[in-house]
């Protein structure tokens, strides 16, 4: 069974994904890292928004080829209905949420290095409340499980996701 972790930057997708993959003996894929590496090259795409979205669809569409993959989706990615339906037969979608203040505190220590590049798709987190609400609504509607990670440890979130995925 594959698991795609959806949520805003700082919600715990990478930390939970790595622990979950270790526990389930699965492959872990961090889409933000893959996209950041792709666009760090000198010949990066002229339209990074379109290229990043296409890269993410390609990565998620290929999940059926690897039956045991945990994916931390990009913070700005909201899959369309057709992709969600194609994934549902072999993938669990998990939406990790957190209070805005918690997200901000988790992001602050990570303001340098490869992840600093990730608001790559153009919307600084928290800048557009309508967009944040749109993502929250879409992720909540498509998720098999939605968890508020604000009060939880990584281990607790992993335990809940494992229970749901089995």
Legacy VTK file of the C-alpha trace (Angstrom):
# vtk DataFile Version 3.0
C-alpha trace
ASCII
DATASET POLYDATA
POINTS 166 float
0.000 0.000 0.000
1.257 3.477 -0.893
0.688 6.552 1.254
0.734 10.147 0.017
1.136 12.762 2.730
-0.529 16.067 1.864
-0.259 19.316 3.795
1.373 22.681 4.147
5.076 23.124 4.722
5.779 22.420 8.386
2.868 20.006 8.845
5.210 17.044 9.312
5.102 15.359 5.896
8.838 14.685 5.712
9.388 13.735 9.356
6.327 11.468 9.428
7.084 10.081 5.969
10.630 9.036 6.862
9.549 7.293 10.083
6.581 5.684 8.373
8.783 4.365 5.557
11.261 2.955 8.084
8.503 1.254 10.036
6.815 -0.221 6.936
10.061 -1.053 5.104
8.908 1.216 2.308
10.590 3.643 -0.062
10.356 7.302 0.965
10.037 10.026 -1.697
10.117 13.728 -0.830
8.717 15.534 -3.853
9.878 18.970 -2.622
13.485 17.730 -2.553
13.175 16.227 -6.026
11.701 19.443 -7.435
14.276 21.613 -5.655
17.090 19.488 -7.108
15.563 19.670 -10.584
15.239 23.456 -10.553
18.650 24.057 -8.991
20.258 22.958 -12.253
21.418 25.726 -14.611
19.071 24.605 -17.397
15.945 24.642 -15.195
12.564 25.059 -16.860
11.466 28.466 -18.083
8.085 28.054 -16.324
8.923 26.469 -12.939
5.278 26.428 -11.803
4.096 24.323 -14.744
7.209 22.140 -14.715
6.929 21.459 -10.971
3.250 20.553 -11.263
4.004 18.223 -14.199
6.886 16.613 -12.286
4.650 15.970 -9.300
1.892 14.393 -11.421
4.495 12.150 -13.077
5.898 11.045 -9.696
2.468 10.340 -8.220
1.202 8.593 -11.355
4.164 6.200 -11.187
3.202 4.976 -7.706
1.449 1.910 -9.051
4.861 0.660 -10.205
6.205 0.528 -6.639
3.694 -1.074 -4.288
5.293 0.204 -1.073
6.037 3.936 -1.309
5.512 6.781 1.142
5.391 10.180 -0.598
5.631 13.607 0.989
3.819 15.680 -1.643
4.842 19.241 -2.386
3.260 21.808 -0.078
1.444 23.501 -2.914
0.131 20.451 -4.726
-3.593 19.780 -4.900
-4.140 16.770 -7.183
-7.085 16.924 -9.563
-10.025 14.542 -9.301
-8.848 12.246 -12.092
-5.449 11.695 -10.466
-7.031 11.127 -7.045
-9.386 8.502 -8.500
-6.524 6.712 -10.257
-4.548 6.606 -6.996
-7.369 5.486 -4.679
-7.152 1.791 -5.609
-3.603 1.417 -4.291
-2.867 4.563 -2.285
-4.047 6.133 0.954
-4.143 9.930 1.028
-3.312 11.439 4.410
-3.736 15.150 5.107
-1.466 16.416 7.865
-2.723 19.750 9.220
-1.378 22.053 11.888
-2.284 25.389 13.396
-0.677 28.354 11.560
1.484 29.281 14.573
2.748 25.703 14.780
3.551 25.662 11.056
5.476 28.938 11.411
7.484 27.633 14.375
8.371 24.438 12.532
9.434 26.282 9.375
11.593 28.935 11.096
14.524 26.628 11.930
14.497 25.371 8.327
15.026 28.698 6.580
18.288 27.705 4.893
19.419 24.726 2.882
17.462 22.891 0.190
14.048 23.436 1.786
14.424 27.226 1.702
13.856 26.901 -2.045
10.510 25.203 -1.702
8.019 28.058 -1.652
9.097 27.639 -5.260
5.614 27.635 -6.630
5.021 31.224 -5.765
2.755 31.566 -2.780
4.526 32.325 0.486
2.821 30.298 3.180
0.197 32.303 5.007
0.105 35.107 2.443
-3.218 34.217 0.857
-5.928 33.046 3.288
-8.327 32.204 0.427
-5.734 29.931 -1.163
-4.960 28.295 2.202
-8.680 27.662 2.747
-9.003 26.246 -0.781
-6.144 23.781 -0.170
-7.546 22.816 3.244
-10.967 22.119 1.738
-9.584 20.123 -1.186
-7.187 18.049 0.928
-9.868 17.390 3.570
-12.314 16.189 0.908
-9.898 13.800 -0.820
-8.046 12.446 2.230
-8.667 8.994 3.651
-7.393 10.385 6.944
-6.885 13.961 8.164
-4.836 14.569 11.303
-4.058 17.774 13.163
-0.378 17.261 13.955
-0.185 20.363 16.176
-0.542 18.523 19.503
0.986 15.195 18.393
4.421 13.670 18.378
5.770 12.216 15.151
5.473 8.739 16.666
1.772 9.259 17.439
1.041 10.441 13.890
2.945 7.465 12.433
1.014 5.044 14.660
-2.326 6.510 13.493
-1.322 6.415 9.823
-0.126 2.800 10.095
-3.434 1.827 11.697
-5.349 3.493 8.842
-3.134 2.061 6.080
-3.431 -1.541 7.197
LINES 1 167
166 0 1 2 3 4 5 6 7 8 9 10 11 12 13 14 15 16 17 18 19 20 21 22 23 24 25 26 27 28 29 30 31 32 33 34 35 36 37 38 39 40 41 42 43 44 45 46 47 48 49 50 51 52 53 54 55 56 57 58 59 60 61 62 63 64 65 66 67 68 69 70 71 72 73 74 75 76 77 78 79 80 81 82 83 84 85 86 87 88 89 90 91 92 93 94 95 96 97 98 99 100 101 102 103 104 105 106 107 108 109 110 111 112 113 114 115 116 117 118 119 120 121 122 123 124 125 126 127 128 129 130 131 132 133 134 135 136 137 138 139 140 141 142 143 144 145 146 147 148 149 150 151 152 153 154 155 156 157 158 159 160 161 162 163 164 165
